[in-house]
Amino acid sequence: MFALRLLMLSALRVASFAPRLTPRPHTTRYAVEEMYLCDENVEKVLEGAREDMAAVFGYAADSQKVGITGTVELVEIEGPIVIIRLGGRFWHKRSDVVTRVANYLIERIPEICDVEVEDAAQLDDADKLEKKPGW
């Protein structure tokens, strides 16, 4: 009886370490459709970024009420580099906004090597340094 029980336990142990015949499905937190690099796809992904990261931009009425008017637009694509234009006022540092937009774009369009701003002056956060009345 003891030998039979030992045999059954060893069979269970071997079965638990056996490789799966069918792989487990890989699921990501959010389903992301990979796209190829073209103007239309970059525009679609930027529209998604405006919606998914609404607190960063000034497209929503709630953001505009508190003075957030930030915008991001596609300027052009130069090979694997996407050039964007920042406008308005952001809650976050402009360099952080570019980083977040770049990550968002690259995750969905892997052909993109880098995302740059049209003009380095667009990264200036001087409007945040202005003293507010009563300070």
C-alpha positions in Angstrom: 0.0 0.0 0.0 2.8 2.3 0.9 4.6 1.6 -2.4 1.4 2.4 -4.4 1.0 5.7 -2.6 4.6 6.6 -3.1 4.3 5.8 -6.8 1.2 8.0 -7.2 2.8 10.9 -5.4 5.9 10.7 -7.6 3.7 10.6 -10.7 1.9 13.8 -9.6 5.2 15.5 -8.9 6.5 14.7 -12.3 3.3 15.8 -14.0 3.4 19.1 -12.2 6.9 19.9 -13.7 6.1 18.6 -17.2 6.1 21.3 -19.9 2.7 22.5 -21.0 1.7 21.3 -24.4 -0.3 24.5 -25.1 1.3 27.8 -24.1 -0.5 30.0 -21.7 -2.0 33.0 -23.5 0.1 36.1 -22.9 -2.2 39.0 -21.9 -1.1 42.5 -21.4 -2.7 45.0 -19.1 -4.1 46.9 -22.0 -4.6 45.5 -25.5 -2.4 47.6 -27.8 -2.5 47.3 -31.6 0.9 47.7 -33.2 0.8 50.0 -36.2 3.3 50.9 -38.9 4.8 54.3 -39.1 2.9 56.8 -41.3 1.3 60.2 -40.8 -2.2 58.7 -40.4 -1.2 56.2 -37.7 0.8 58.8 -35.8 -2.3 61.1 -35.8 -4.5 58.3 -34.6 -2.1 57.4 -31.8 -1.7 61.1 -30.8 -5.5 61.3 -30.6 -5.5 58.3 -28.3 -2.8 59.9 -26.1 -4.9 63.1 -25.8 -7.7 61.0 -24.5 -5.8 58.5 -22.3 -3.6 61.2 -20.8 -6.3 63.9 -20.6 -4.9 65.3 -17.4 -1.6 66.2 -19.2 -3.2 68.2 -22.0 -5.7 71.0 -22.2 -8.2 69.5 -24.5 -10.8 68.7 -21.7 -13.0 71.5 -20.3 -11.9 70.6 -16.7 -8.2 71.1 -17.6 -9.0 74.4 -19.3 -10.9 75.7 -16.2 -7.6 75.5 -14.2 -5.4 77.0 -16.9 -4.1 73.9 -18.6 -4.2 74.6 -22.3 -1.4 72.3 -23.5 -1.5 70.8 -27.0 0.6 68.3 -28.9 0.6 68.1 -32.7 2.4 66.1 -35.4 4.7 68.3 -37.4 6.4 65.7 -39.6 8.1 62.3 -39.8 11.8 62.2 -40.7 12.7 58.6 -41.3 12.1 56.8 -37.9 11.9 60.1 -36.0 8.6 61.8 -35.2 8.7 65.6 -34.7 5.9 67.1 -32.6 4.9 70.6 -31.6 4.0 71.6 -28.1 1.7 74.6 -27.4 -0.1 76.1 -24.5 0.4 75.5 -20.8 1.0 72.1 -19.2 0.7 71.1 -15.6 3.8 68.9 -15.9 7.2 69.8 -17.1 7.3 70.0 -20.8 10.2 67.6 -21.0 8.1 65.1 -19.0 5.2 65.6 -21.4 7.5 64.8 -24.4 8.8 61.7 -22.7 5.3 60.4 -21.9 4.1 61.1 -25.5 7.2 59.4 -26.9 6.6 56.3 -24.8 3.0 56.2 -25.8 3.9 56.5 -29.5 6.7 54.0 -29.4 4.7 51.4 -27.6 2.1 51.5 -30.4 4.4 52.2 -33.4 7.6 50.3 -32.7 9.2 51.6 -35.9 9.6 55.0 -34.2 13.2 55.5 -32.9 12.7 58.9 -31.3 10.3 61.7 -30.7 11.6 65.2 -30.8 10.1 68.7 -30.5 10.0 71.0 -33.5 12.0 73.7 -31.6 13.9 73.4 -28.4 12.3 76.6 -27.1 9.0 74.6 -26.8 10.6 72.9 -23.8 10.9 76.1 -21.9 8.8 76.0 -18.7 9.2 79.7 -17.9 5.4 80.2 -17.6 5.5 78.1 -14.5 8.1 80.3 -12.9 6.0 83.4 -13.1 4.9 84.7 -9.7 1.2 84.5 -9.1 -0.7 87.4 -7.6 -0.6 87.2 -3.8 2.7 85.2 -3.6 
